[in-house]
Every structure is written in C-alpha cells, then in structure tokens.
Amino acid sequence: MGLFDFLLGNNTAKIKDFQSRNCVIIDVRTKQEYVQGAIIGSKNIPLQNINGKISEIKKLQKPVITCCASGMRSGNAAGILNSHGIETMNGGGWASLKNKLD
C-alpha cells in the first residue's frame, strides 16, 4: 500500500460502487487546468465556484466523485458537498482517478 493509498484510503471499491449508480465526476481544478487534460464526461466546477452550484448538483440526484490535480482541492469540495447532504467522495488526482475508472 502506497502513501497516497494510506492517506486517501483504497477507494477503488467505492469508486466502482459510485460508477454503478451513474455518478457524476466533478473536476474542481481551474478552467485552464481542466482544458489541458481531464476525464471525459466530467464536469468542471472550480473549487471557488462549488458553493454557488450546490442546488444544481443536488438536482442531479446522483452520487458525486470529486477530483483535482492532487486530491487536496477535491477533498475540500467533497467536504462541502457532503455537508450539504450530497453523497460525495474524494477521487483524488484526476489522472489517478481516470486509471481507476478504466
């Protein structure tokens, strides 16, 4: 088990569960970061905009996986969304998450 697995937990099973329930992937990086590479089908909502999108995200009625560059911003976003009653998990860095989705 690597350091990041220890810090973030081995979340592969949870990711698969969320996928089976048609989750939404929200990438909380900046637009500039997002256009340089992202998970196909993910939604780009920068962390600083997440509070303003709560009602829109709730309307989706789907579990959410957040991601960013390293997992720090997505962890913050997951905490915010969870506090608003949205079932959310931190998927960590987008590149790593992409590999787990394949």
All heavy atoms as an XYZ file, in Angstrom:
768
protein
N       0.856     -1.177      0.000
C       0.000      0.000      0.000
C       0.895      1.231      0.000
O       1.762      1.382      0.835
C      -0.897     -0.011      1.244
C      -1.770      1.213      1.341
S      -2.754      1.333      2.853
C      -3.896      0.005      2.650
N       0.662      2.119     -0.982
C       1.452      3.332     -1.086
C       1.004      4.399     -0.102
O      -0.030      4.270      0.556
N       1.797      5.439     -0.005
C       1.497      6.540      0.902
C       0.135      7.162      0.592
O      -0.662      7.414      1.489
C       2.592      7.609      0.827
C       2.370      8.864      1.667
C       2.284      8.501      3.144
C       3.468      9.863      1.431
N      -0.162      7.388     -0.690
C      -1.438      8.000     -1.041
C      -2.611      7.069     -0.747
O      -3.676      7.513     -0.363
C      -1.465      8.466     -2.499
C      -0.655      9.714     -2.720
C       0.548      9.674     -3.389
C      -1.086     10.928     -2.214
C       1.301     10.827     -3.565
C      -0.345     12.090     -2.388
C       0.848     12.034     -3.066
N      -2.412      5.752     -0.937
C      -3.465      4.812     -0.558
C      -3.736      4.912      0.935
O      -4.874      4.877      1.377
C      -3.079      3.371     -0.907
C      -3.194      3.086     -2.385
O      -3.948      3.797     -3.065
O      -2.533      2.140     -2.847
N      -2.667      5.048      1.706
C      -2.829      5.168      3.162
C      -3.563      6.459      3.516
O      -4.484      6.463      4.319
C      -1.459      5.129      3.847
C      -1.531      5.379      5.318
C      -1.997      4.398      6.187
C      -1.153      6.601      5.858
C      -2.077      4.629      7.549
C      -1.233      6.842      7.212
C      -1.692      5.853      8.056
N      -3.167      7.566      2.891
C      -3.769      8.862      3.203
C      -5.206      8.976      2.706
O      -6.064      9.510      3.395
C      -2.925      9.997      2.602
C      -1.537     10.186      3.202
C      -0.757     11.228      2.408
C      -1.617     10.582      4.659
N      -5.449      8.510      1.491
C      -6.773      8.649      0.892
C      -7.639      7.405      1.095
O      -8.834      7.441      0.867
C      -6.651      8.928     -0.616
C      -5.942     10.216     -1.010
C      -5.762     10.282     -2.517
C      -6.689     11.436     -0.508
N      -7.024      6.333      1.529
C      -7.752      5.070      1.647
C      -7.817      4.422      0.278
O      -7.752      5.091     -0.749
N      -7.877      3.103      0.258
C      -8.003      2.423     -1.031
C      -9.455      2.511     -1.435
O     -10.291      1.761     -0.969
C      -7.525      0.971     -0.932
C      -7.463      0.326     -2.290
O      -7.983      0.859     -3.270
N      -6.821     -0.823     -2.359
N      -9.763      3.448     -2.309
C     -11.143      3.782     -2.610
C     -11.661      3.149     -3.899
O     -12.725      3.513     -4.374
C     -11.320      5.302     -2.649
C     -10.379      5.973     -3.622
O      -9.716      5.321     -4.424
N     -10.311      7.285     -3.562
N     -10.939      2.177     -4.458
C     -11.347      1.576     -5.723
C     -12.732      0.955     -5.640
O     -13.562      1.134     -6.542
C     -10.314      0.533     -6.190
O      -9.033      1.171     -6.271
C     -10.669     -0.027     -7.552
N     -13.035      0.232     -4.573
C     -14.352     -0.399     -4.427
C     -15.454      0.653     -4.348
O     -16.517      0.494     -4.956
C     -14.379     -1.293     -3.195
N     -15.185      1.739     -3.635
C     -16.180      2.803     -3.514
C     -16.385      3.494     -4.860
O     -17.513      3.835     -5.224
C     -15.755      3.805     -2.441
C     -16.843      4.788     -2.067
C     -16.473      5.604     -0.848
C     -17.596      6.528     -0.443
N     -17.259      7.327      0.737
N     -15.312      3.681     -5.611
C     -15.428      4.285     -6.944
C     -16.308      3.409     -7.826
O     -17.205      3.901     -8.513
C     -14.034      4.483     -7.583
C     -13.283      5.601     -6.861
C     -14.151      4.791     -9.074
C     -11.817      5.707     -7.224
N     -16.084      2.102     -7.801
C     -16.883      1.174     -8.613
C     -18.354      1.220     -8.191
O     -19.256      1.183     -9.031
C     -16.344     -0.252     -8.507
C     -14.942     -0.422     -9.072
C     -14.880     -0.077    -10.544
C     -13.474     -0.256    -11.083
N     -13.285      0.361    -12.392
N     -18.606      1.329     -6.878
C     -19.978      1.440     -6.385
C     -20.632      2.708     -6.921
O     -21.754      2.679     -7.427
C     -19.993      1.431     -4.852
C     -21.378      1.741     -4.299
O     -22.349      1.047     -4.679
O     -21.494      2.673     -3.483
N     -19.927      3.831     -6.827
C     -20.467      5.099     -7.321
C     -20.720      5.008     -8.832
O     -21.743      5.478     -9.322
C     -19.514      6.253     -7.008
C     -19.717      6.871     -5.654
C     -19.890      6.099     -4.513
C     -19.717      8.244     -5.504
C     -20.074      6.685     -3.268
C     -19.894      8.851     -4.267
C     -20.075      8.057     -3.149
N     -19.784      4.396     -9.566
C     -19.959      4.244    -11.013
C     -21.211      3.438    -11.337
O     -21.934      3.771    -12.271
C     -18.752      3.522    -11.626
C     -17.590      4.414    -11.954
C     -16.551      3.643    -12.728
O     -15.910      2.748    -12.195
N     -16.382      4.000    -13.980
N     -21.460      2.391    -10.571
C     -22.622      1.534    -10.835
C     -23.929      2.289    -10.614
O     -24.980      1.868    -11.093
C     -22.574      0.278     -9.961
O     -22.876      0.585     -8.610
N     -23.842      3.415     -9.898
C     -25.030      4.234     -9.636
C     -25.019      5.523    -10.459
O     -25.644      6.509    -10.109
C     -25.141      4.520     -8.135
C     -25.364      3.221     -7.343
C     -25.633      3.451     -5.877
N     -24.429      3.811     -5.144
C     -24.358      4.826     -4.286
N     -25.400      5.589     -4.049
N     -23.244      5.069     -3.650
N     -24.305      5.484    -11.585
C     -24.266      6.616    -12.538
C     -23.811      7.916    -11.892
O     -24.449      8.965    -12.054
C     -25.627      6.799    -13.220
C     -25.997      5.597    -14.047
O     -25.167      5.078    -14.777
N     -27.228      5.142    -13.904
N     -22.705      7.862    -11.198
C     -22.178      9.047    -10.520
C     -21.808     10.148    -11.503
O     -21.673      9.928    -12.702
C     -20.956      8.673     -9.690
S     -19.520      8.177    -10.684
N     -21.633     11.316    -10.938
C     -21.146     12.478    -11.672
C     -19.728     12.738    -11.182
O     -19.469     12.699     -9.971
C     -22.020     13.723    -11.384
C     -21.463     14.956    -12.067
C     -23.448     13.470    -11.806
N     -18.819     12.985    -12.102
C     -17.446     13.335    -11.732
C     -17.296     14.838    -11.894
O     -17.540     15.382    -12.973
C     -16.419     12.587    -12.592
C     -16.569     11.074    -12.368
C     -15.003     13.061    -12.275
C     -15.780     10.215    -13.312
N     -16.944     15.486    -10.792
C     -16.747     16.938    -10.812
C     -15.263     17.225    -10.585
O     -14.695     16.863     -9.559
C     -17.599     17.646     -9.739
C     -19.096     17.420    -10.027
C     -17.267     19.139     -9.695
C     -20.028     18.035     -9.015
N     -14.659     17.852    -11.571
C     -13.258     18.246    -11.528
C     -13.214     19.683    -11.027
O     -13.772     20.575    -11.658
C     -12.660     18.134    -12.931
C     -11.152     18.290    -12.962
O     -10.625     19.153    -12.229
O     -10.515     17.568    -13.740
N     -12.572     19.897     -9.886
C     -12.605     21.217     -9.253
C     -11.368     22.068     -9.552
O     -11.139     23.087     -8.918
C     -12.844     21.102     -7.721
C     -14.180     20.445     -7.441
C     -11.717     20.353     -7.020
N     -10.596     21.654    -10.543
C      -9.451     22.475    -10.955
C      -9.939     23.708    -11.714
O     -11.098     23.804    -12.101
C      -8.515     21.663    -11.864
C      -7.870     20.479    -11.165
C      -7.016     19.663    -12.114
N      -7.862     19.068    -13.154
C      -7.442     18.762    -14.377
N      -6.189     19.008    -14.743
N      -8.268     18.213    -15.260
N      -9.033     24.630    -11.955
C      -9.379     25.818    -12.738
C      -9.672     25.415    -14.179
O      -9.263     24.338    -14.640
C      -8.226     26.837    -12.753
O      -7.107     26.247    -13.432
C      -7.837     27.271    -11.341
N     -10.364     26.280    -14.897
C     -10.672     26.013    -16.301
C      -9.390     25.803    -17.102
O      -9.312     24.923    -17.954
C     -11.494     27.155    -16.893
C     -11.913     26.915    -18.327
C     -12.835     28.009    -18.831
C     -13.228     27.801    -20.262
N     -14.205     26.763    -20.493
N      -8.364     26.596    -16.808
C      -7.093     26.485    -17.511
C      -6.461     25.102    -17.293
O      -5.917     24.503    -18.223
C      -6.116     27.580    -17.057
C      -6.528     28.981    -17.435
C      -7.585     29.579    -16.497
O      -7.908     29.045    -15.434
N      -8.170     30.691    -16.904
N      -6.529     24.584    -16.067
C      -6.001     23.251    -15.791
C      -6.841     22.186    -16.494
O      -6.307     21.233    -17.065
C      -6.014     22.968    -14.283
C      -5.010     23.766    -13.470
C      -5.195     23.540    -11.990
O      -6.244     23.963    -11.442
O      -4.300     22.923    -11.380
N      -8.153     22.358    -16.427
C      -9.089     21.379    -16.973
C      -8.897     21.181    -18.478
O      -8.910     20.053    -18.963
C     -10.518     21.824    -16.658
C     -11.594     20.836    -17.055
C     -11.874     19.719    -16.270
C     -12.350     21.035    -18.207
C     -12.878     18.824    -16.620
C     -13.356     20.146    -18.567
C     -13.610     19.045    -17.773
O     -14.596     18.159    -18.121
N      -8.721     22.270    -19.219
C      -8.597     22.154    -20.677
C      -7.290     21.489    -21.100
O      -7.176     21.017    -22.226
C      -8.769     23.520    -21.408
C     -10.151     24.088    -21.163
C      -7.689     24.503    -21.014
N      -6.332     21.392    -20.192
C      -5.056     20.734    -20.509
C      -5.158     19.216    -20.406
O      -4.258     18.508    -20.844
C      -3.951     21.257    -19.596
C      -3.617     22.699    -19.867
C      -2.587     23.262    -18.901
O      -2.034     22.550    -18.071
N      -2.337     24.546    -19.004
N      -6.249     18.716    -19.857
C      -6.461     17.280    -19.738
C      -7.458     17.003    -18.646
O      -7.388     17.618    -17.575
N      -8.406     16.106    -18.921
C      -9.460     15.823    -17.950
C     -10.107     14.475    -18.281
O      -9.894     13.918    -19.361
C     -10.516     16.925    -17.969
N     -10.907     13.993    -17.361
C     -11.667     12.768    -17.567
C     -12.834     13.089    -18.490
O     -13.597     14.038    -18.237
C     -12.163     12.211    -16.216
C     -10.966     11.795    -15.354
C     -13.129     11.042    -16.425
C     -11.319     11.434    -13.926
N     -12.984     12.316    -19.542
C     -14.073     12.522    -20.496
C     -15.410     12.390    -19.767
O     -15.627     11.445    -19.018
C     -13.979     11.512    -21.656
C     -12.718     11.789    -22.471
C     -15.218     11.588    -22.554
C     -12.401     10.740    -23.503
N     -16.274     13.376    -19.987
C     -17.591     13.368    -19.373
C     -17.665     14.031    -18.011
O     -18.751     14.198    -17.462
N     -16.501     14.418    -17.467
C     -16.513     15.088    -16.168
C     -17.002     16.521    -16.326
O     -16.958     17.091    -17.415
C     -15.119     15.075    -15.531
O     -14.194     15.807    -16.324
N     -17.490     17.084    -15.221
C     -17.935     18.477    -15.208
C     -16.862     19.304    -14.507
O     -16.369     18.917    -13.465
C     -19.250     18.612    -14.430
C     -20.416     17.880    -15.069
C     -21.683     18.113    -14.265
C     -22.863     17.397    -14.843
N     -23.227     17.792    -16.177
N     -16.539     20.439    -15.090
C     -15.550     21.326    -14.484
C     -16.262     22.413    -13.680
O     -16.925     23.276    -14.247
C     -14.667     21.951    -15.565
C     -13.622     22.897    -15.025
O     -13.397     23.961    -15.570
N     -12.954     22.517    -13.950
N     -16.160     22.297    -12.365
C     -16.671     23.331    -11.468
C     -15.520     23.675    -10.521
O     -15.253     22.936     -9.570
C     -17.905     22.865    -10.662
C     -19.014     22.378    -11.598
C     -18.398     24.003     -9.761
C     -20.213     21.778    -10.874
N     -14.782     24.751    -10.802
C     -13.658     25.117     -9.939
C     -14.075     25.230     -8.465
O     -15.215     25.630     -8.174
C     -13.199     26.465    -10.499
C     -13.612     26.414    -11.943
C     -14.926     25.679    -11.929
N     -13.172     24.850     -7.580
C     -13.460     24.833     -6.149
C     -14.079     26.140     -5.670
O     -15.044     26.131     -4.911
C     -12.191     24.524     -5.345
C     -12.341     24.511     -3.828
C     -13.371     23.478     -3.373
C     -10.997     24.250     -3.167
N     -13.570     27.281     -6.146
C     -14.084     28.562     -5.680
C     -15.531     28.811     -6.113
O     -16.190     29.697     -5.587
C     -13.177     29.727     -6.097
C     -13.014     29.914     -7.579
C     -11.827     29.164     -8.159
O     -11.373     28.164     -7.618
N     -11.314     29.642     -9.282
N     -16.050     28.003     -7.051
C     -17.427     28.161     -7.534
C     -18.382     27.105     -6.972
O     -19.576     27.154     -7.243
C     -17.475     28.085     -9.062
C     -16.651     29.162     -9.726
O     -16.357     30.197     -9.129
N     -16.254     28.939    -10.952
N     -17.864     26.150     -6.215
C     -18.670     24.990     -5.814
C     -19.866     25.384     -4.945
O     -20.955     24.839     -5.113
C     -17.789     23.902     -5.144
C     -18.407     22.505     -5.334
C     -17.537     24.159     -3.692
C     -18.045     21.847     -6.605
N     -19.680     26.333     -4.035
C     -20.795     26.741     -3.165
C     -21.965     27.303     -3.956
O     -23.121     27.101     -3.582
C     -20.331     27.754     -2.116
C     -19.663     27.085     -0.941
O     -20.175     26.126     -0.385
N     -18.494     27.588     -0.570
N     -21.684     27.971     -5.050
C     -22.738     28.542     -5.872
C     -23.456     27.525     -6.748
O     -24.455     27.850     -7.387
N     -22.961     26.300     -6.793
C     -23.534     25.258     -7.652
C     -24.226     24.153     -6.850
O     -24.651     23.155     -7.428
C     -22.433     24.630     -8.515
C     -21.737     25.602     -9.429
C     -22.626     26.022    -10.570
C     -21.883     26.899    -11.557
N     -22.694     27.211    -12.716
N     -24.354     24.322     -5.537
C     -24.926     23.279     -4.677
C     -26.306     22.844     -5.167
O     -26.562     21.647     -5.338
C     -24.994     23.739     -3.202
C     -23.599     24.023     -2.649
C     -25.741     22.724     -2.343
C     -22.679     22.856     -2.528
N     -27.205     23.791     -5.410
C     -28.571     23.417     -5.806
C     -28.570     22.706     -7.155
O     -29.319     21.743     -7.357
C     -29.501     24.628     -5.825
O     -29.065     25.570     -6.764
N     -27.723     23.126     -8.069
C     -27.614     22.483     -9.382
C     -27.117     21.039     -9.230
O     -27.628     20.127     -9.888
C     -26.638     23.296    -10.234
C     -26.407     22.788    -11.625
C     -25.384     23.657    -12.365
O     -25.452     24.889    -12.264
O     -24.528     23.078    -13.052
N     -26.141     20.831     -8.359
C     -25.589     19.492     -8.133
C     -26.617     18.602     -7.434
O     -26.777     17.430     -7.786
C     -24.268     19.580     -7.338
C     -23.203     20.325     -8.162
C     -23.774     18.185     -6.949
C     -21.986     20.756     -7.384
N     -27.354     19.162     -6.480
C     -28.402     18.391     -5.790
C     -29.464     17.905     -6.773
O     -29.965     16.795     -6.649
C     -29.066     19.221     -4.692
C     -28.312     19.253     -3.406
C     -29.123     19.959     -2.336
C     -28.441     19.826     -0.994
N     -29.254     20.360      0.091
N     -29.810     18.733     -7.750
C     -30.843     18.381     -8.727
C     -30.461     17.158     -9.556
O     -31.334     16.472    -10.085
C     -31.131     19.560     -9.657
C     -31.921     20.667     -9.002
C     -32.155     21.812     -9.966
C     -32.822     22.975     -9.261
N     -32.936     24.161    -10.113
N     -29.174     16.872     -9.669
C     -28.722     15.717    -10.442
C     -29.145     14.402     -9.783
O     -29.290     13.393    -10.453
C     -27.199     15.746    -10.615
C     -26.636     16.946    -11.372
C     -25.108     16.942    -11.297
C     -27.107     16.952    -12.821
N     -29.310     14.429     -8.464
C     -29.704     13.261     -7.666
C     -28.842     12.047     -7.975
O     -29.342     10.940     -8.184
C     -31.185     12.948     -7.863
C     -32.087     14.059     -7.377
C     -33.559     13.714     -7.484
O     -33.981     12.904     -8.291
N     -34.346     14.344     -6.622
N     -27.525     12.273     -8.004
C     -26.555     11.208     -8.256
C     -25.396     11.371     -7.287
O     -25.093     12.481     -6.850
C     -26.021     11.292     -9.685
C     -27.062     11.035    -10.745
C     -26.462     11.109    -12.122
C     -27.509     10.822    -13.184
N     -26.928     10.814    -14.515
N     -24.719     10.262     -6.961
C     -23.505     10.409     -6.155
C     -22.436     11.154     -6.961
O     -22.462     11.135     -8.193
C     -23.087      8.969     -5.853
C     -23.798      8.117     -6.837
C     -25.001      8.875     -7.303
N     -21.528     11.791     -6.262
C     -20.509     12.629     -6.894
C     -19.122     12.158     -6.486
O     -18.867     11.867     -5.320
C     -20.693     14.109     -6.475
C     -19.558     14.975     -6.991
C     -22.032     14.651     -6.966
N     -18.225     12.099     -7.468
C     -16.798     11.896     -7.202
C     -16.113     13.190     -7.597
O     -16.264     13.657     -8.728
C     -16.209     10.729     -8.013
C     -16.919      9.416     -7.692
C     -14.704     10.608     -7.740
C     -16.464      8.235     -8.554
N     -15.375     13.780     -6.654
C     -14.624     14.997     -6.962
C     -13.181     14.626     -7.285
O     -12.645     13.638     -6.773
C     -14.651     15.995     -5.790
O     -14.153     15.359     -4.615
C     -16.064     16.517     -5.549
N     -12.545     15.413     -8.139
C     -11.133     15.223     -8.438
C     -10.494     16.571     -8.728
O     -11.182     17.561     -8.970
C     -10.935     14.248     -9.611
S     -11.567     14.815    -11.202
N      -9.172     16.593     -8.680
C      -8.411     17.806     -8.980
C      -7.033     17.368     -9.467
O      -6.913     16.323    -10.093
C      -8.348     18.729     -7.766
S      -7.477     18.045     -6.343
N      -6.001     18.113     -9.144
C      -4.655     17.731     -9.560
C      -4.048     16.701     -8.608
O      -3.474     15.703     -9.045
C      -3.759     18.958     -9.649
N      -4.196     16.915     -7.308
C      -3.541     16.038     -6.333
C      -4.478     15.395     -5.321
O      -4.107     14.421     -4.679
C      -2.493     16.837     -5.553
O      -3.134     17.802     -4.731
N      -5.661     15.949     -5.151
C      -6.599     15.422     -4.159
C      -6.895     16.393     -3.032
O      -7.811     16.157     -2.249
N      -6.160     17.481     -2.946
C      -6.386     18.449     -1.869
C      -7.657     19.271     -2.113
O      -8.530     19.329     -1.261
C      -5.177     19.379     -1.725
C      -3.907     18.670     -1.290
S      -4.049     17.863      0.315
C      -4.134     19.289      1.364
N      -7.755     19.901     -3.259
C      -8.948     20.704     -3.561
C     -10.194     19.831     -3.650
O     -11.269     20.220     -3.190
C      -8.758     21.490     -4.865
C      -7.789     22.652     -4.736
C      -7.559     23.333     -6.055
N      -6.661     22.515     -6.863
C      -6.251     22.814     -8.093
N      -6.696     23.906     -8.698
N      -5.427     22.030     -8.744
N     -10.038     18.640     -4.228
C     -11.201     17.751     -4.346
C     -11.658     17.270     -2.975
O     -12.848     17.049     -2.754
C     -10.902     16.576     -5.278
O      -9.791     15.829     -4.842
N     -10.726     17.136     -2.036
C     -11.092     16.793     -0.661
C     -11.911     17.901     -0.029
O     -12.910     17.642      0.649
N     -11.506     19.139     -0.262
C     -12.278     20.288      0.245
C     -13.668     20.313     -0.375
O     -14.668     20.520      0.317
C     -11.554     21.605     -0.056
C     -10.320     21.816      0.790
O     -10.178     21.233      1.857
N      -9.408     22.634      0.302
N     -13.736     20.099     -1.691
C     -15.021     20.116     -2.387
C     -15.924     18.989     -1.881
O     -17.117     19.202     -1.663
C     -14.806     19.992     -3.888
N     -15.362     17.801     -1.681
C     -16.157     16.669     -1.182
C     -16.731     16.990      0.194
O     -17.890     16.696      0.479
C     -15.302     15.405     -1.130
N     -15.938     17.623      1.036
C     -16.419     18.016      2.358
C     -17.571     19.002      2.278
O     -18.567     18.871      2.999
N     -17.454     19.970      1.392
C     -18.513     20.968      1.210
C     -19.792     20.294      0.727
O     -20.878     20.515      1.272
C     -18.070     22.066      0.213
C     -16.954     22.920      0.822
C     -19.256     22.938     -0.202
C     -16.212     23.797     -0.182
N     -19.667     19.450     -0.300
C     -20.848     18.791     -0.865
C     -21.490     17.841      0.147
O     -22.717     17.807      0.286
C     -20.485     18.055     -2.156
C     -20.026     18.948     -3.314
C     -19.574     18.110     -4.504
C     -21.109     19.918     -3.732
N     -20.669     17.075      0.866
C     -21.205     16.179      1.899
C     -21.960     16.957      2.967
O     -23.001     16.521      3.446
C     -20.086     15.337      2.531
C     -19.733     14.123      1.702
O     -20.603     13.440      1.177
N     -18.446     13.854      1.581
N     -21.441     18.124      3.326
C     -22.097     18.932      4.362
C     -23.461     19.454      3.907
O     -24.276     19.854      4.730
C     -21.199     20.094      4.805
O     -21.158     21.105      3.816
N     -23.697     19.425      2.593
C     -24.991     19.837      2.039
C     -25.870     18.634      1.702
O     -26.864     18.769      0.988
C     -24.789     20.714      0.799
C     -24.307     22.092      1.116
N     -25.164     23.117      1.467
C     -23.061     22.610      1.177
C     -24.456     24.210      1.713
N     -23.185     23.929      1.542
N     -25.477     17.456      2.202
C     -26.293     16.261      2.018
C     -26.135     15.575      0.672
O     -26.950     14.733      0.305
N     -25.080     15.899     -0.062
C     -24.812     15.262     -1.353
C     -23.808     14.139     -1.110
O     -22.732     14.369     -0.559
C     -24.257     16.284     -2.366
C     -25.267     17.418     -2.580
C     -23.902     15.601     -3.683
C     -24.708     18.620     -3.323
N     -24.161     12.924     -1.515
C     -23.257     11.784     -1.335
C     -22.047     11.984     -2.237
O     -22.160     11.950     -3.464
C     -23.967     10.478     -1.682
C     -23.117      9.267     -1.419
C     -23.791      7.952     -1.776
O     -24.864      7.965     -2.427
O     -23.240      6.903     -1.418
N     -20.912     12.222     -1.619
C     -19.711     12.592     -2.360
C     -18.495     11.877     -1.804
O     -18.388     11.658     -0.609
C     -19.461     14.117     -2.252
O     -20.651     14.823     -2.584
C     -18.344     14.564     -3.170
N     -17.573     11.537     -2.697
C     -16.276     11.017     -2.272
C     -15.172     11.756     -3.007
O     -15.377     12.253     -4.119
C     -16.164      9.515     -2.537
C     -16.120      9.124     -4.003
S     -15.678      7.394     -4.279
C     -13.954      7.414     -3.853
N     -14.029     11.833     -2.366
C     -12.857     12.450     -2.965
C     -12.153     11.395     -3.810
O     -11.634     10.416     -3.298
C     -11.924     12.967     -1.859
C     -10.660     13.593     -2.409
O     -10.495     13.764     -3.605
N      -9.748     13.934     -1.512
N     -12.136     11.628     -5.123
C     -11.458     10.698     -6.028
C      -9.975     10.970     -6.157
O      -9.260     10.213     -6.795
N      -9.488     12.061     -5.554
C      -8.065     12.386     -5.611
C      -7.687     13.063     -6.910
O      -8.486     13.767     -7.524
N      -6.460     12.818     -7.332
C      -5.970     13.404     -8.579
C      -6.698     12.835     -9.780
O      -6.989     11.636     -9.830
N      -6.984     13.669    -10.762
C      -7.785     13.243    -11.915
C      -7.111     12.134    -12.713
O      -7.785     11.215    -13.186
C      -8.160     14.429    -12.800
C      -7.048     14.936    -13.668
C      -6.108     15.885    -13.352
C      -6.742     14.508    -14.995
N      -5.247     16.065    -14.397
C      -5.609     15.222    -15.424
C      -7.310     13.576    -15.861
C      -5.029     15.046    -16.677
C      -6.728     13.402    -17.124
C      -5.605     14.136    -17.519
N      -5.795     12.186    -12.881
C      -5.096     11.176    -13.690
C      -5.183      9.802    -13.005
O      -5.427      8.778    -13.662
C      -3.659     11.584    -13.930
N      -4.997      9.788    -11.706
C      -5.094      8.539    -10.946
C      -6.520      8.010    -10.983
O      -6.763      6.804    -11.161
C      -4.640      8.785     -9.504
O      -4.866      7.641     -8.709
N      -7.504      8.904    -10.798
C      -8.899      8.506    -10.846
C      -9.244      7.938    -12.219
O      -9.922      6.912    -12.322
C      -9.811      9.699    -10.525
C     -11.317      9.450    -10.626
C     -11.764      8.332     -9.676
C     -12.093     10.729    -10.347
N      -8.746      8.557    -13.269
C      -9.022      8.086    -14.630
C      -8.582      6.633    -14.781
O      -9.291      5.819    -15.372
C      -8.300      8.974    -15.635
C      -8.560      8.608    -17.077
C      -7.884      9.580    -18.019
C      -8.235      9.244    -19.437
N      -7.095      8.847    -20.235
N      -7.422      6.286    -14.237
C      -6.933      4.915    -14.313
C      -7.829      3.942    -13.568
O      -7.978      2.790    -13.979
C      -5.503      4.824    -13.777
C      -4.509      5.506    -14.676
O      -4.722      5.625    -15.879
N      -3.414      5.980    -14.117
N      -8.423      4.392    -12.488
C      -9.317      3.534    -11.699
C     -10.664      3.355    -12.382
O     -11.379      2.406    -12.088
C      -9.496      4.101    -10.294
C      -8.234      4.039     -9.466
C      -8.417      4.679     -8.115
C      -7.106      4.655     -7.344
N      -7.217      5.347     -6.058
N     -11.030      4.277    -13.266
C     -12.301      4.199    -13.965
C     -12.246      3.273    -15.170
O     -13.251      2.772    -15.617
C     -12.745      5.593    -14.438
C     -13.022      6.618    -13.342
C     -13.250      7.984    -13.948
C     -14.209      6.191    -12.491
N     -11.055      3.054    -15.715
C     -10.901      2.222    -16.924
C     -11.189      0.764    -16.656
O     -11.119      0.258    -15.612
C      -9.494      2.380    -17.495
C      -9.259      3.797    -18.041
O     -10.259      4.470    -18.361
O      -8.098      4.188    -18.134
